[in-house]
Amino acid sequence: METTRCPRCNKLLRADAQTCSRCGTALSPAGKVTRRRTSGADSISMPSRPTNPPASPHRAGHYSGLHPEDQPFQSSFFARIQRPSEPEPVETDRSTVLDLTIDRPAPAPAQSSWQAAPREQPEKQMDDSRALADFSTAIPLHLTPIPETPLPTRPLKPAGKVRIVPLLIAASLICFLVATSLLTFLLLGKSQAHPAGPQLLALPGELRVGDVLQLAGSGFDTHHAVTLTRDGQAALLDSQGKQVQPITDARGAFQIHLPIFAAWSVGVHTLWAREGDLQASTSLTIQAPLAGPPNLQLAVSHIDLGAGNPGTLSHKNMTLSNAGGGQVSWTARSTVPWLSLSPSSGTFVGNSVVVLTVNRAHLAPQAYLGQLIFTQKQGPAQTLYVSMTVNTTPANLVLYTASLAFAGTPAQSPAGQTIVIQNNGGQTLNWTAGYTTSNSLDWLSVTPSSGILRANTSAILTVNVNTIKMALGTYQGILSFSYPGGPAQQVAITLTVSPPPQPALRVAPQSLSFSANQGINPAPQSFTISNPGSAPLNWTIHADAQGQAYLAISPVSGSVPPGQSAKVSIAPLLGSASGTINSTLTIQDSDPGSTLASQQVKISITITSQPVITLGTGNMEFDHNSTDTDDTDLLIFYNTGNLPLNWALSESAKVPWLSFDLTSGTLVPGDSTYIKVHCGSGSIKPGTYTVTLTIKDTDAGTVVVPQVVTVTLIVS
């Protein structure tokens, strides 16, 4: 390795070194050494040539080139080459230092290499003075003594120039983060709305005229109509010739079946599904018809639906093809119960898609092989072999109930509750049940308490609690179910023992008043039976003699759940009663041994006296023929009221075949009268004739109810 020495401090350096790592002296390529003091943009070169090599900084009396630390391949040398350390400040004799003032604008303060040079021997200081003298002959200098102030060892850099770059970098990073965050938000929002984008699938991909196309779409907006077209703008039509616009479901998908008409030309067609701004396409090939008889062809002879756990279903699509012409009519049957085909029969011209399904429920873990026998009408049978495997899984006990709550009384235990345990594993397990209670009493039980569960089977258990003679309060219990090789499962039980529930009886209002005219029933009224207690109230109503004679009560008994009420209707049936009617209804608990106090409702009915028309006969009918043309009957009625009745008879229509001996009169209370009704048909044509007769009170402002009689004449 070639080396050289610094001509100033005599340090041994590599031959390709540009500056001295100790004193900072710049080395020229030609061996000319210059000492450079930099101040701003100006630089001054000062040739320097020390007379003797300086002593080693180790103060050991040897030169720098003779000490191991000064060798060019020491690690400290490379450290200084990579990042030179700052020179130590020199202790200067101010009487020998000169201030160099150049006639030019003063540069920014900077630490020159000669001001910060390490401590040297007197020979080096003399060499510096000699170099300074040589430099002063080239440039006119004004020499002034340096003032008695400490010289700065490191110049201060302008703060503004140093900080502006980090600020710009920080601002750029912030803008970049904000922009990337907004872009990520938009992309994620769009991907969440349509994770995979709209998709369109045509099954099968090759068809002939007369086949049925199964078209499925996904990735569209939910519950929207999708427009289907082919080869541009031609609408897809159903079997009725109407345009098809399926509605997407809650997942944004749809599936329809379309017939292939003769209008579909042979070749490749492009199908489009459009909904708003969303669209998807797929291709469909229409094959040309073939000559010859139909020939059913299976795409494969064996299909493996893989392995699955017991109870799982596997599905796989399969394409049936027609290798001949015409239309294939086929049926298929399975030789094993776990294998099915949908559809199991059909017809097609070119291709048709069927779905194979494997059901692993109730199957033991092992490999299975089944057969689907396809039979073509007027053609040979073909067999498709289907294999699958049921995985072996360990026994696993599952509880579908995590907790149960019971509420009973010291006099009555609550009804039992059921829980379901299941073994969803692939092996049989033996289970047992135990329990613990917070008060260490045996009030908790389960039936049955042990058993065997085969793979993929379940059992229903009944949990009971016994609260007879238990103290009031809340109790906790735990049911534990365990089995070999598996973790225990628990059901938390909470029991609340409360006082026995009691019904309560409340009646409102406790009195009802009616006003009526004699012979006219007043409008019904009602009262309410309520149960503010905690048990059902079974009630019944007992009426006194007056109530039994004049009141219609509905209902007369019933049951009211806790916190609810029932209405009872009271309808007076007065007939011709007069004066005032008072009655008492008694409502009581109908349960044997009940201690509830009964409640009463007072009923008062005030009847205003007036005449009352009561008919003694009903409707009249006269039967005449060609010989019997004349007949008479009596219309009898009574005044059952307390005032005289001034009455009159009227007809709904004046007819020539009906006449009366009386049409008005007065009837005292309690008396009766009659009217002779004469019917003469004469020359009346055969037929049936009807007239309505009305007997009414003629007093002004009367409220007497009129009575009506219908007269019918039959001429034969």
Buried (B, 14 or more C-beta within 10 A) or exposed (E): EEEBBBBBBBBBBBEEBEBBBBBBBBBEEEEEBBBBBEBEEEEBBBBBEBEEBBBBBEEEEEBBBEBEEBEBEEEEBEEBBEEEEEBEBBEBEEEEBBEBEBEEEEEEEBBBBBBBBBEBEEEBBBBBEBBBEEBEEEEEBEEEEEEEEEBEEEEEEEEEEEEEEEEEEEEEEEEEEEEEEEEEEEEEEEEEEBEEEBBBBBBBBBBBBBBBBBBBBBBBBEEBEBBBBBBEEEEBBEEEEEEBBBEBEEEBBBEBEBBBEEEBEEEEBEBBBBBEEBBBBBEBBBBEBBEEEBBBBBEEEEBEBEBBBBBBEBEBEBBBBBEBBBBBBBBBBBEEEBBBBEEBEBBBBBBBBBEBBBBBEBBEBEEBEBEBEBBBEEBEEBEBEBBBBBEBBEBBBEBEBEEBEBBBBBEEBBEBBEBEBBBBBBBEBEBEBEBEBBEEEEBBBBEEBEEEBEBBBEBEBEBBBBBEEBEEEEBEBBBEBBBEEBEEBBBEBBBBBBEEBEBBBBBEEEEBEBEBBBBBBBEBBEBEBBBBBBBBBBBBBBBBEBBEBBBEBEEBEBBBEBEEBBEBEBBBEBBBBBEEBEBBBBBBBBBEEBEBEBBEBEBEBEBBBBBBBBBEBEEBBBEBEEEEBEBEBEBEBBBBBBBBBBBBBEBEEEBEBBEEEEEEEEBEBEEEBBBEBBBBBEEBEEEEBBBEBEBBBEBEEBBBBEBEBEBBBBBE
